[in-house]
Amino acid sequence: MYKRIRDLREDHDKTQEQIAAMLGTSQTMYARYERGASELPIRHLIRLAKYYGVSTDYLLCLTDDPRVN
């Protein structure tokens, strides 16, 4: 999951600071999510899925299909 959220951020040309601000957290904490050093809260998981237009299953690596059903 951690690589996937980093890849999505980079694919959308966003910085960690921009995504952290959208989530209402610090850049330091967001960087910890991307490294897998901290667990991503469910509220952030849902917000990221909506922001990127992908399913939560895709973010969690339960599927390789990013489409929302």
ABEGO torsion letter per residue (X at the ends): XAAAAAAAAAAAGBBAAAAAAAAGBBAAAAAAAAAGABBBBAAAAAAAAAAAGBBAAAAAGABABABBX
